[in-house]
């Protein structure tokens, strides 16, 4: 696999030989929690306070992960609290 960087094609984008072709996801950099009072969540990491209008969700309708986020937002009744923009 490769990718275009500044107009030049690079074939070293993802090393499929060392992973046997399997996708190895890197550890996420953002793992903080949203809690009622902003205290640390189950992992012990610092949290953010849950406040209506504080958060905004950006989605692309072509993305299945974004679809999942929209469904979760609706099922949890967060429509009035978290605004959405489709890009």
C-alpha positions as CSV (number, residue, x, y, z in Angstrom):
1,X,0.0,0.0,0.0
2,X,1.1,3.5,-0.5
3,X,0.1,7.1,-0.2
4,X,0.7,10.5,-1.9
5,X,2.7,12.9,0.2
6,X,3.4,16.4,-1.3
7,X,3.0,15.1,-4.8
8,X,5.4,12.1,-4.4
9,X,4.2,8.5,-4.1
10,X,5.5,6.6,-1.1
11,X,5.2,2.8,-0.8
12,X,5.9,2.6,2.9
13,X,2.6,3.8,4.2
14,X,1.6,0.5,6.0
15,X,3.9,-2.4,6.6
16,X,1.7,-5.4,5.7
17,X,4.6,-7.9,5.7
18,X,5.3,-7.6,9.5
19,X,1.6,-7.9,10.3
20,X,0.7,-10.7,8.0
21,X,-1.7,-8.4,6.2
22,X,-3.7,-7.7,9.4
23,X,-4.5,-4.2,10.4
24,X,-2.8,-3.2,13.7
25,X,-4.5,-0.2,15.2
26,X,-2.3,2.2,17.2
27,X,-3.2,3.1,20.7
28,X,-5.6,6.1,20.8
29,X,-4.2,9.3,22.1
30,X,-7.5,10.5,23.5
31,X,-8.9,8.3,26.3
32,X,-10.5,10.8,28.7
33,X,-14.0,10.4,30.1
34,X,-17.1,12.6,30.1
35,X,-18.7,12.4,33.6
36,X,-21.4,14.3,35.3
37,X,-19.1,16.3,37.4
38,X,-15.9,16.2,35.4
39,X,-14.2,13.7,37.7
40,X,-11.9,10.9,36.5
41,X,-13.6,7.9,34.8
42,X,-13.1,4.2,35.3
43,X,-9.6,4.3,33.9
44,X,-8.5,6.9,36.5
45,X,-7.8,9.5,33.7
46,X,-9.1,13.0,34.2
47,X,-12.5,13.7,32.8
48,X,-14.6,16.4,31.3
49,X,-17.9,17.7,32.6
50,X,-21.1,16.7,30.8
51,X,-22.8,20.0,29.9
52,X,-25.6,20.6,27.4
53,X,-24.3,22.5,24.4
54,X,-20.6,21.9,25.2
55,X,-20.0,19.2,22.7
56,X,-20.4,19.1,18.9
57,X,-20.3,16.0,16.6
58,X,-18.9,16.2,13.1
59,X,-19.9,13.3,10.9
60,X,-19.7,12.1,7.3
61,X,-22.8,10.1,6.2
62,X,-20.4,7.9,4.2
63,X,-18.6,6.7,7.3
64,X,-20.1,3.7,9.1
65,X,-18.4,4.8,12.4
66,X,-20.2,8.2,12.1
67,X,-23.5,6.4,11.5
68,X,-22.9,4.5,14.8
69,X,-22.2,7.7,16.6
70,X,-25.5,9.2,15.3
71,X,-27.5,6.2,16.4
72,X,-25.9,6.3,19.8
73,X,-26.7,10.0,20.2
74,X,-30.3,9.4,19.3
75,X,-30.8,6.3,21.5
76,X,-29.3,8.0,24.5
77,X,-31.6,11.1,24.0
78,X,-28.7,13.5,23.5
79,X,-30.1,15.2,20.4
80,X,-31.0,18.4,22.3
81,X,-27.6,18.4,24.0
82,X,-25.0,17.6,21.3
83,X,-25.3,19.4,18.0
84,X,-24.3,17.8,14.7
85,X,-22.7,19.0,11.5
86,X,-22.4,16.7,8.4
87,X,-19.4,17.3,6.2
